[in-house]
Amino acid sequence: MIKTSSLDDRTIIQRLHLDMPLLAGILLLCILGMVILYSAGSQDMDMIYRQLLRLAVALLLLFACAQLPPTLLARWSLWIYLFAL
């Protein structure tokens, strides 16, 4: 008998459709960017807080877009591209 995997067998990362190595690289680059911004911005914490807020919004959008089915993204890709221009 062939066992089919249920939703309960998957990890939270698989259920959220996230690629961990890619996410780790993105977060590492974000942390490095924050360190550089802190250093170049005369240690202005208000600037860091504003950038962290933007980063949080971007990560929430990333998680939301990861939940969209690939067929939907393929169907709307031209319009998304044109809107981004």
Stockholm file with secondary structure:
# STOCKHOLM 1.0

chainA/1-85         MIKTSSLDDRTIIQRLHLDMPLLAGILLLCILGMVILYSAGSQDMDMIYRQLLRLAVALLLLFACAQLPPTLLARWSLWIYLFAL
#=GR chainA/1-85 SS CCCCCCGGGSCHHHHTTCCHHHHHHHHHHHHHHHHHHHHHTTTCHHHHHHHHHHHHHHHHHHHHHHTSCHHHHHHHHHHHHHHHC
#=GC SS_cons        CCCCCCGGGSCHHHHTTCCHHHHHHHHHHHHHHHHHHHHHTTTCHHHHHHHHHHHHHHHHHHHHHHTSCHHHHHHHHHHHHHHHC
//
